[in-house]
Amino acid sequence: MRLSPRDNAFFDLFAASARNVRDGVQLLSEALASDADRPAIAVRLKEVEHQGDEHTHEIIRRVNSTFVTPFDREDIYRLAGGLDDVLDDVEAALDLMVLYRVGDLPSGVGDLADVLDRAADLTAEAMPRLRTASELSDYWIEVNRLENQADQDYRRLLARIFSGEYDALTVHKLKDVVDTMESAVDGFETVANIVEQIAIKES
């Protein structure tokens, strides 16, 4: 086991993981265009998701071989898992679109994707600054606001999906997709809440 006072490589690993999540969200947004080659984009997103798994495994390996971590081991596990869960949902949303052969999406899906894009950017910007987590309050406040906005977007989407405009099978397909996207937004809020908890413990 390493006996160094602290292993600061964790901060670099979390930053890399968050950038990878942002890459995945950008691919999902790219796939929302009606003329997008979704199967090809899904292959690229699967590769990003595999890279995310590697980041998560490396963080866990480092926790298990480091004597003194920069913050609680349990929080490191939770933060790594939170980022991984977001990317899993992002990848699953596009996979469902491909498997279900979803065509044009309701316009409100773009609003949900915009929230995901913004939350991904904020998270990627925040992770390199974990060393001073107490100075990240703007980050978790804004992500929480975005999650509230996404809840409203999600409810409007459901109203549109169940309006009678779509047949029953299409309703099921669309609901699965938007449920998974909304879960990804919730995941970003979970990550932000973990960062806030870390900041409180370290203050």
Phi, psi and chi 1 to 4 in degrees:
 res  aa     phi    psi   chi1   chi2   chi3   chi4
   1 MET       -  142.4  -63.1  178.1   67.8      -
   2 ARG   -70.9  137.9  -65.5 -176.3 -177.2   85.2
   3 LEU  -110.2   16.5  -62.6  177.5      -      -
   4 SER   -67.9  149.0   56.6      -      -      -
   5 PRO   -54.4  -44.7  -24.6   33.8      -      -
   6 ARG  -150.9  144.9  -74.0 -164.8  173.1 -156.6
   7 ASP  -102.8  100.2 -171.0  -18.6      -      -
   8 ASN   -78.7   -2.0  -71.7  -39.5      -      -
   9 ALA   -62.9  -21.5      -      -      -      -
  10 PHE   -56.9  -39.4  -75.5  105.5      -      -
  11 PHE   -63.7  -41.4  -61.6  114.7      -      -
  12 ASP   -65.2  -38.3  -65.5  -27.4      -      -
  13 LEU   -67.3  -41.3  -72.7  167.9      -      -
  14 PHE   -66.3  -37.4  -81.1  122.6      -      -
  15 ALA   -63.5  -43.3      -      -      -      -
  16 ALA   -65.1  -40.2      -      -      -      -
  17 SER   -62.9  -43.1 -179.0      -      -      -
  18 ALA   -67.1  -38.2      -      -      -      -
  19 ARG   -63.4  -37.5  -70.9 -166.1  -58.7  -90.2
  20 ASN   -66.4  -39.8 -164.7   63.7      -      -
  21 VAL   -60.7  -43.5  172.1      -      -      -
  22 ARG   -60.6  -40.4 -178.5  179.2   59.7 -170.1
  23 ASP   -60.0  -40.5  -69.0  -16.0      -      -
  24 GLY   -65.1  -42.5      -      -      -      -
  25 VAL   -63.8  -39.4  170.7      -      -      -
  26 GLN   -63.0  -37.8  -71.1  172.6  -15.8      -
  27 LEU   -67.2  -39.6  -74.8  171.0      -      -
  28 LEU   -60.5  -44.0  176.5   61.0      -      -
  29 SER   -61.3  -40.7  -67.1      -      -      -
  30 GLU   -60.8  -35.0 -178.9 -178.6  -27.4      -
  31 ALA   -75.9  -11.4      -      -      -      -
  32 LEU   -77.2  -17.2  -63.5 -176.4      -      -
  33 ALA   -63.3  141.0      -      -      -      -
  34 SER   -63.1  -27.1   58.6      -      -      -
  35 ASP   -99.8   12.7   59.8  -13.2      -      -
  36 ALA   -72.0  146.9      -      -      -      -
  37 ASP   -86.2   83.1 -174.7  -12.5      -      -
  38 ARG   -62.7  -40.9  -72.5  179.0 -175.6  153.2
  39 PRO   -59.5  -40.1  -27.7   37.1      -      -
  40 ALA   -67.6  -41.3      -      -      -      -
  41 ILE   -66.3  -36.5  -62.4  171.3      -      -
  42 ALA   -62.5  -36.2      -      -      -      -
  43 VAL   -63.1  -44.5  170.6      -      -      -
  44 ARG   -63.7  -40.0  -68.0  160.0   56.8 -160.9
  45 LEU   -68.1  -35.7 -177.7   46.1      -      -
  46 LYS   -61.8  -37.8  175.7   61.2   73.6  174.9
  47 GLU   -65.2  -39.9  -67.1  170.7   -5.3      -
  48 VAL   -63.7  -40.9  170.1      -      -      -
  49 GLU   -64.2  -39.0 -167.5  -91.6  -24.5      -
  50 HIS   -63.4  -39.6  -75.1  -35.6      -      -
  51 GLN   -63.5  -38.5 -177.1   60.6   55.0      -
  52 GLY   -61.2  -40.4      -      -      -      -
  53 ASP   -60.2  -39.9  -72.4  -19.0      -      -
  54 GLU   -63.1  -42.3  -73.4  -59.0  -46.3      -
  55 HIS   -60.2  -45.3  -71.2  -49.9      -      -
  56 THR   -62.1  -45.5  -56.8      -      -      -
  57 HIS   -63.9  -38.4  -65.6  155.8      -      -
  58 GLU   -65.5  -40.4  177.1   57.6   26.5      -
  59 ILE   -61.9  -44.6  -70.0  168.5      -      -
  60 ILE   -65.4  -42.2  -67.6  171.0      -      -
  61 ARG   -59.9  -40.7  -76.5 -166.7  -67.1  -93.6
  62 ARG   -69.4  -37.6 -167.4  168.6  -71.7  -89.1
  63 VAL   -58.7  -42.2  169.9      -      -      -
  64 ASN   -75.1   -9.4  -66.7  -25.6      -      -
  65 SER  -122.4   12.6   61.2      -      -      -
  66 THR  -117.3  130.3  -58.5      -      -      -
  67 PHE   -73.3  -46.8 -173.6   64.8      -      -
  68 VAL  -122.3  118.0  179.5      -      -      -
  69 THR   -96.9  159.1   54.7      -      -      -
  70 PRO   -66.3  -24.6   19.5  -30.1      -      -
  71 PHE  -152.5  180.0   42.7   87.7      -      -
  72 ASP   -50.2  137.3  -76.0   -6.7      -      -
  73 ARG   -58.4  -41.6  -67.9  171.0 -172.8  -86.7
  74 GLU   -61.2  -38.6 -175.3   61.3   28.6      -
  75 ASP   -68.0  -35.1  -70.7  -29.7      -      -
  76 ILE   -63.5  -46.4  -68.2  174.6      -      -
  77 TYR   -58.6  -45.8  -72.0  129.3      -      -
  78 ARG   -64.8  -41.6  -69.7  171.5   61.4 -137.6
  79 LEU   -68.4  -43.4 -173.5   53.8      -      -
  80 ALA   -61.4  -44.2      -      -      -      -
  81 GLY   -66.6  -36.0      -      -      -      -
  82 GLY   -62.9  -45.2      -      -      -      -
  83 LEU   -63.7  -40.8  -70.9  166.1      -      -
  84 ASP   -63.3  -40.6 -171.9   60.4      -      -
  85 ASP   -63.3  -40.1  -72.1  -14.5      -      -
  86 VAL   -59.4  -48.9  171.6      -      -      -
  87 LEU   -65.8  -35.4 -171.1   52.2      -      -
  88 ASP   -60.2  -42.8  -74.8  -13.7      -      -
  89 ASP   -66.6  -40.8  -80.5  -23.1      -      -
  90 VAL   -61.2  -46.2  168.1      -      -      -
  91 GLU   -65.1  -39.5 -169.9  -87.6  -30.0      -
  92 ALA   -65.8  -36.9      -      -      -      -
  93 ALA   -60.5  -45.5      -      -      -      -
  94 LEU   -70.7  -38.0  179.4   51.0      -      -
  95 ASP   -59.7  -40.6 -163.6   36.5      -      -
  96 LEU   -63.7  -40.5  -73.4  169.1      -      -
  97 MET   -58.6  -40.9  -70.3 -177.7 -152.0      -
  98 VAL   -72.0  -48.1  173.0      -      -      -
  99 LEU   -63.3  -38.8  -68.3  173.3      -      -
 100 TYR   -83.0   -7.6  -73.0  164.7      -      -
 101 ARG    54.4   48.1  -61.0 -178.5 -178.4  179.2
 102 VAL   -68.5  134.6  173.8      -      -      -
 103 GLY   -90.7 -126.9      -      -      -      -
 104 ASP   -66.3  140.5  -69.9  -19.3      -      -
 105 LEU  -101.6  152.6  -66.4  158.6      -      -
 106 PRO   -57.5  147.1  -21.2   31.2      -      -
 107 SER   -58.8  -30.3   57.8      -      -      -
 108 GLY   -64.5  -19.6      -      -      -      -
 109 VAL   -62.3  -34.1  173.3      -      -      -
 110 GLY   -62.5  -35.9      -      -      -      -
 111 ASP   -64.4  -41.8  -65.1  -28.7      -      -
 112 LEU   -65.5  -38.2 -153.5   52.7      -      -
 113 ALA   -66.2  -36.6      -      -      -      -
 114 ASP   -62.1  -39.9  -72.3  -16.0      -      -
 115 VAL   -63.9  -43.4  171.5      -      -      -
 116 LEU   -60.0  -43.5  -81.6  171.5      -      -
 117 ASP   -59.2  -46.5  -79.4  -26.4      -      -
 118 ARG   -66.5  -43.4 -179.3   58.7 -179.1  150.6
 119 ALA   -63.8  -37.5      -      -      -      -
 120 ALA   -65.8  -42.9      -      -      -      -
 121 ASP   -61.8  -45.8  -73.7  -17.1      -      -
 122 LEU   -62.0  -40.4  -73.0  168.0      -      -
 123 THR   -68.3  -42.1  -55.9      -      -      -
 124 ALA   -64.3  -34.0      -      -      -      -
 125 GLU   -73.5  -31.5  -68.1  165.3    4.9      -
 126 ALA   -79.3  -38.4      -      -      -      -
 127 MET   -58.3  -39.5  -72.2  -58.2  113.3      -
 128 PRO   -64.9  -14.2  -21.0   33.3      -      -
 129 ARG  -101.9   17.0  -62.1 -172.0  -73.8  129.7
 130 LEU   -61.3  -24.5  -87.7  176.5      -      -
 131 ARG   -57.5  -29.5  -68.7  175.0  177.4   83.2
 132 THR  -122.5   59.9   54.1      -      -      -
 133 ALA   -58.7  -25.7      -      -      -      -
 134 SER   -65.8  -16.6   60.7      -      -      -
 135 GLU   -97.5   15.7  -60.7  175.9   10.4      -
 136 LEU  -106.3   17.1  -74.2  170.1      -      -
 137 SER   -60.3  -36.3   59.3      -      -      -
 138 ASP   -59.9  -34.6  -71.8  -10.3      -      -
 139 TYR   -64.3  -55.3  152.4   66.9      -      -
 140 TRP   -72.4  -27.7   62.5   67.8      -      -
 141 ILE   -65.7  -44.2  -71.1  170.6      -      -
 142 GLU   -69.1  -38.7  177.7   61.1   10.5      -
 143 VAL   -64.4  -39.6  170.8      -      -      -
 144 ASN   -62.8  -38.7  -73.2  -27.2      -      -
 145 ARG   -64.6  -42.2 -173.1 -164.5   68.1   77.8
 146 LEU   -62.5  -38.2  -74.1  168.8      -      -
 147 GLU   -64.3  -39.0 -165.3  -82.7  -25.8      -
 148 ASN   -63.7  -40.0  -70.5  -27.3      -      -
 149 GLN   -63.5  -41.4  177.2 -176.7  -29.6      -
 150 ALA   -63.8  -35.4      -      -      -      -
 151 ASP   -59.7  -42.1  -77.1  -15.6      -      -
 152 GLN   -66.9  -44.0  -64.3  176.1    8.0      -
 153 ASP   -59.7  -41.3  -66.7  -22.4      -      -
 154 TYR   -64.0  -44.0  172.4   71.0      -      -
 155 ARG   -64.4  -39.6  -71.2 -169.0  -69.0  -91.7
 156 ARG   -64.6  -37.3  -75.7 -166.3  -67.5  -92.9
 157 LEU   -64.3  -44.0 -100.0  173.6      -      -
 158 LEU   -60.9  -42.0  -72.6 -175.1      -      -
 159 ALA   -59.4  -40.5      -      -      -      -
 160 ARG   -67.3  -44.6  170.8   84.2 -177.9  -85.1
 161 ILE   -63.4  -36.8  -69.7  168.7      -      -
 162 PHE   -95.9   15.5  -73.9  102.6      -      -
 163 SER   -75.9  -11.3   66.0      -      -      -
 164 GLY   100.5   -3.3      -      -      -      -
 165 GLU   -70.4  -26.7  179.5  179.3  -13.1      -
 166 TYR  -115.5  150.7  -58.0   98.2      -      -
 167 ASP   -71.9  167.5   62.7   70.6      -      -
 168 ALA   -60.6  -40.5      -      -      -      -
 169 LEU   -66.3  -42.2 -177.0   57.8      -      -
 170 THR   -65.4  -37.8  -58.3      -      -      -
 171 VAL   -56.7  -46.4  165.6      -      -      -
 172 HIS   -61.4  -44.8  177.2   74.9      -      -
 173 LYS   -63.2  -49.1  -67.0  176.5  179.6  179.5
 174 LEU   -63.6  -39.8  -67.9  175.7      -      -
 175 LYS   -64.3  -40.6 -173.3  174.5 -175.0  -58.2
 176 ASP   -59.2  -42.8  -85.4   -1.1      -      -
 177 VAL   -65.8  -50.8  170.7      -      -      -
 178 VAL   -70.7  -30.8  -60.5      -      -      -
 179 ASP   -60.3  -42.4  -79.6   -6.1      -      -
 180 THR   -70.6  -38.2  -50.6      -      -      -
 181 MET   -65.0  -41.1  -69.1  178.0   67.0      -
 182 GLU   -64.9  -35.1 -158.4  -94.6  -17.0      -
 183 SER   -63.6  -36.2  177.6      -      -      -
 184 ALA   -64.6  -39.9      -      -      -      -
 185 VAL   -62.6  -44.5  177.5      -      -      -
 186 ASP   -57.5  -37.3  -71.6  -15.3      -      -
 187 GLY   -63.8  -39.1      -      -      -      -
 188 PHE   -62.6  -38.7  -84.9  121.4      -      -
 189 GLU   -65.2  -39.1 -176.2 -177.4   39.6      -
 190 THR   -59.8  -44.4  -63.7      -      -      -
 191 VAL   -60.1  -45.8  168.2      -      -      -
 192 ALA   -62.6  -38.7      -      -      -      -
 193 ASN   -65.7  -37.2  -70.5  -18.1      -      -
 194 ILE   -64.0  -42.7  -66.2  168.3      -      -
 195 VAL   -61.0  -42.3  172.1      -      -      -
 196 GLU   -61.2  -42.4 -179.2 -179.8   10.2      -
 197 GLN   -64.5  -38.6  -68.3  158.9   14.2      -
 198 ILE   -61.7  -44.5  -68.9  168.3      -      -
 199 ALA   -60.8  -41.1      -      -      -      -
 200 ILE   -64.9  -42.6  -68.2  170.6      -      -
 201 LYS   -66.3  -35.3  -69.5  179.0 -177.0  179.5
 202 GLU   -86.7   -8.5  -63.5  -63.5  -47.5      -
 203 SER   -77.9      -   61.2      -      -      -
